[in-house]
Amino acid sequence: MVEIKMPEAGFSITEGKVIEWYKGVGDRVEEGENVVSVETDKITVEIPAERGGVLHEVRYREGDVAPVGMVMGIIVEEGEELTEGAEEVSQKVKNKIEVQVEGRKQERVGGERRISPAAKAVARVKGVDLSRIDEGSGPHGRIVKKDVLNFLAEVEAGRAGVEEVTAGAERGKGKKADERAVRIEFEGWRKVIADRMVSSFREVPHYTMSVETDITELADRIKVLREKEDGLHITYLPFMMKAIVVGIEEVPYVNAFCDGEGFTVRPEINIGVAVDLGEKLLVPVVKDVKGKSILELVNEVDDLVRKAREGRLEAGDVQGGTITLTNVGMFQTHSATSIIVQPQVAIIYMGVAREVPAVWEGRIEVRQKMIFGATYDHRVVNGAAGGRFLKKVKDCLEDLGVLMIRLP
């Protein structure tokens, strides 16, 4: 017997939502084959079978929320019999599920359409008429999330009827504004973000500081590196990450976890990098930043961003962050006030790099400037310590001789 459990997905995450079962009870499952997908900590994780067998039971249905570590289903070998205790637990769970789903709208069977909850959610948000999808790729022709996304891709490529996607907007013409309003519930990844941000802002005494730094020399160095390392997408981000490492060595408390009763200074420096995905925001984590070179960081960040945009992030990719970095400069934003990702105690932002007139060595020149700053947990990092940290980072960005000495 093999138990399929809700996986852990990082700090402060206690539950996950079942998105889709790829197999039904009684179906044969091969070792390593994905059996179910769940949503935890803003990412969707597919859980493979640890060994082959038959899906004996499903304890949490699609749309149900299960605590981390809870058994969602059981795979048995053909002919295997469960122990008496396991059968008793299994029957109790089945009875509970039957009570929970009583009165719930059941999935249509026979010749009628079968649509997964994930597919319905995507269709609702994207405005897709599911009747336009003839047949799904799931078991027994079931329409799954992938089918909706594929349909959207065809529409955008001009191979499907664009008028079907825009028909809703056309029908809304001439109607009152409130009749065209769209309500979106805090569910799935939206609920995770909402709950964590509200909790952080309510529990943590935030304060923000910012400084302006002259990055003219750094901009010139990046230009040279881009020419030398043809094909690499080199930005200010990896240099900021290395400068943060030096800043943490100056003020170790910035790289800590706080539990309300005290805080723990972390020896490892793992920087979470916020990735914008339109409506959704993910924070994959670059591990052991101190031990990696600039070019290694360039490659790792690019790989994580690519995986995030392609929906291929795994649970381990978003776990273990000790401090977070967000680049608001990509939106031509100068400064920001961010909310801390608990149990971390600091989040750093980078503003837009821009050319400005400045006094330099007694004369006016055009220089490259950037505003960056940090939001701190005042219980752990006081104002003086926060200021020292930012000054150290600024010094590293302005004096590459100091920064390069510290690079591995």
N, C-alpha and C positions, 0 to 999 in steps of 0.2 A: 504493500500500500504506500502511495506517495501523496503527501498533502500539498496542495497548491495554496500558498499563503500570500496575504497582502504584504508587499515588500516595504522595507523602510525607504524613506526618500529624503533624509536630511534632518537637521535639527528642528524641533518644535512641530514636526509633522506627526500626527497621531492617527490619521485615517486616510483612506483613499476611496475612490469611486470606481465601481466596475463599469467599464465602458462597453465591452463586447466579448462574448464567448464565441470562439471560432469553432468549437465543437459542442455537440449536444450530448446529453446523457446517453450512454450506450455506444457512442462513436469510438472507433479505434484511434489511438493517439500514438505517434511515433516519438521516440526519444529525440529531444531537441526541437520538436515541432511546437510552434507558438499555440497556446491553448486559450489564453485570455489576455485582454488588454485592460489596464487600469490607469487611472489618472491620479497622480500624487505630486504635490509640490510643483504644479503648473506644467508637468510633462506627462506624456502618455508612455507607459512602459508595457511592453509585451512580455508575458511570462511563458517560458518554454517548459515542456515536460521534462522532468529529470530522468524519466525512463519511460519506455513504451508500455502500452497497456490499453485499458478501456476507461473512459471517463465514467466513473461509477455514480457520482452525484455532484450537484451544484448547490452550494449553501447560500450563495449571494447572487442574486440575479442582476441583469444589466440595469444600471441606474441606482442600485443599492450602494450604501456606504458601509465599508468594513474597517474596523480598527487595524492598525499595523500589526502584523504577526498573526492575524486571525485566519483560520482555514476557510478558504473560499470554495474549494472543491477537492475531490479525491479521485486519484487514478489507481486502478487495481490491475493486476495481471489477469489475463483470461483464466477463469476458473478459480481465482483466489477468493477466499471467504474472509470477511472481516471478523475480528474477534467479537465476542459478545458485548464487551463494553463499547467498542467502536460502533456496532450496530445500534446500540441503544442511543448513543449520542446522535448518530445519523438520523434515526427516526424522529428524535426530538427536533432536530433542525428542520427536517422535512415538514413536520407538523407546523412549526413556526412560520416557515415560508408560505405554506398553504393559507394560514391565517392572514399573513401580511398581504398576499396578493388577492384575497377575496374582495370582490368589488372593484378591483383594478382592471382597467381595460386590457384585455388579453391580445396577444399578437395574432393577427389574422392568419389562418391556415388554409389548406386546400388550394383552390384556384385563386385565392385572394393574395394581395401583396403583403410581403413580410419585410419590415423595415426596422433596422436597429435604432436604438435611442440616439447613438452618436450621429447616425446619418440624418435623423430628424433634426437634431440640434444644429448641425452645419447648414442644412437646407433652410431652416428658419432664419438663421443669422444672415446667410448669403442671398436669401430671396429666391431659392430654387424651387420650382414646381416639380415635386417628386413624380408626378404622373408622366413627366417627359422622359423618365428613365425607364426603359422597357423592362430590363431584367438586371438583377444584381449579381455580383460575383461571389456572394456568400453561399452557405449551404442552402439547397433547395431554392436557389434564385433570390435569396434574401439581399436586399439593398443595404450596403454597409457604407461607412464613412468614405472609403476609397472611391466608391462609385459616384458619390456626389462631387468629390473633388475632381475626378476625371471628367465628369460632365461639365463642370465649370471651366476646366482647361480647354475643352473642345469649343465651348462658347467663346472664350477669349481668343482662340485661334481662328475663329470665324467658321468652324466646321459644324456648328449647331445653330439653332435659331436664337439669335440674340434677342429677338422681339419677345421670346417667352420669358426671359429673365427680366426684361424691362416692362413687361405687361402690367405688373403691379403698380409701377409708378404712373403709367399712362392712365390706369383706371382711377388713380387717386386725384387726377386733375379736376379742379372745380369743387373738390370736397373741402370740408373744414379742416383746419390744420390738425386738430386733435384726433380726427379720424385717420390720419396718416401717421400718427405717432407710433413709435415702436418701443415696446417695453422689453427689457432684457433682464432676466433674473440673475442674481449672484449665485451661479452654479459652476461646478467644476473648477477650472483654473481661475475664473473670476472670483469665486468665493474664497479660494485659497489666498489670492492677493488681497482681497478686501479684509478678510479676517486678520491676516498677519499685519497689514498696515495699520488698521485700527488699533490692534493690540499694542503694536510698537509705539504709536503716537500717544496712546493713553498711558502706557506704563513707563515710558522712557522720557526723562527731561532733556529734550533736544536743544542744542544751540549750534549755530552755524558761523564759521569764520571763512574769510576768503582773502587772497592776495593776488597781486598782478606780477607776472614774471616776464622777463625779456628772453624770448626763445630764438633770437636771431641766429646765434651760433648753432643752436640745435637744428633749426630749419635748414641751414647750410649743410650740416652733417648728414641729415636725412636725405637731402638732394643727392649728395655724393654716393650714399649707400644705395639709393634707388638705381643710380646709373651702374654701380658696380655689381649689385645683386639683381640683375635683370629678371623681371618676372615676380619678384617678391613685393607684396603690398606693405611697405614700411610706412608706419605712421608715428605720431607722438606717443601712442599708447604704451608700447613696451618700455620706452624711456621713462615715462611717468611711473610705470610699475617698478622699475629698478630704483627710481628716486624714492618711491614710497618705502622700499626695503631699507634704504639708508635712514629715512625719517623714523622708521620703527626702531632701528637700532639706537637712535637718539632718545625716543620716547616709547619704550616697549608697551606701555599701558594702552596704546592705540590699537594694538593687535591682541585683543582680549575678548573673553566671553563673560557676560554678566548674567547671573541667575536671580538677581534681586536681593540675595543675602550676602553676596560678595562677588568677586570676579577672579578669573583665571587668565593669567598672561600666557598666550600660546607660543610655544617655541617654533612651530612651523609658520610660514607665511604663504598662505593660499589666497589669491586674490580673485574674487568673483567679478566677472565683467558683464555688465548689463547689455543685453542684446535686444534691440527693438524689432518686433515682428508685427508691426501694425498695431492691432488692438492688444496683442499679447506681448508680455515681457518675460524673458528668461534670463537667468543669471548663471551661466556655466562657470566653472571654477578652474583657474590655472593653478596647478599644484607646484609647490617648491619653487617659487619665483626667485628666491635668493640664489639657488643653485643653477639657474639657467641663463644662457647668454641672450643678448638682444635678438639675434636671429632665431634662436630656439623659441623665444617668446612670440616672435612674429608668426612663425609657422604654427605654433600651438593655438594662438588666438584665432588665426584664420580657420584652422580646422574645426574649432569649437563653434565659431560663428556659422560656418557652413553646415555643420551638423544640426545646429539649432534651426536654421532656416529650412532645412530639408526634413525636419521632424525626426532626426535620428539620435537625439541626445539620450543617453542612458542615465539611470539613477545616479551612478557614480560621478557623472559629469557635473552634477549640480550639488554635490555634497562636499562638505569639508571646508567651505570658505571661512576665512578668519577676518577678512576686511573686504569691502566692496568698492569697485571703481565704475563710475558711469560717465560716458562721454556725451554731454549735452551740446557740445560744439558742433556736432553734425547737423543740428537744427539752427545753426547760426545764433545760438543762445550764449550770452556772455557769462551768466552766473545762475545758480540754482540753489534751492533748499530741498534736500533729499530726506527721506525717511529711512532710519537705520533698519537693517535686516537683523532682527534678534537671532541669537544672543550676542551678535557682534556689537561693538561699541562705537564704530565709526564707518562712515561712507564718504568717499572722495568723489568730487565731480571735476571734470575738465570742461572749460568753456571753449569758445571758438578761437582759433589762432587767426590774428588779423594784423594787417599793416597799419601802423599809426605813426603820426609825427611825435618825436620824443627828443628830449635833451639828452645827448650822449657825448660825454667827454667835452663838455663846454660848447657843443654846437647842436643844431637841430638836424636830425636825421630821420629817415623812414625806418622804423624798427618793427620786428615781429613781436607782438605781445599776446599773452594769454592770461585770462583770469581763471584761477582754480581755487578750490576750497574744500572744506570738510564739515560735515555735520557730526557732532559728537554726543555721546551719552555723558551728561554732566556728572553723573554719579561716579564715573571712572576717570574721565579726562577733564581736568579743570581748564580754565581759560588760558593760563600761562603755559600749560603743557601742550594744549592744542595749538597755540601760537608758535611754540618752539618746533613742533612737528612740521607745520606748514613752512616755516622759515628754512628748515633743513632741506625740505623737498625743493623749495625755490632755489636755494643755493646750488643744488645738484643740477637743476635744469639750466641754470645760467652759467655755471662753470663746469663744462664738460670734463675738464681735467680732473676735478674732484670726483665726478661720477664714474669716469672711465677707470680710475684707480680701483673703484669698488666693484667693477664688473668682473665676473669669473673668466 
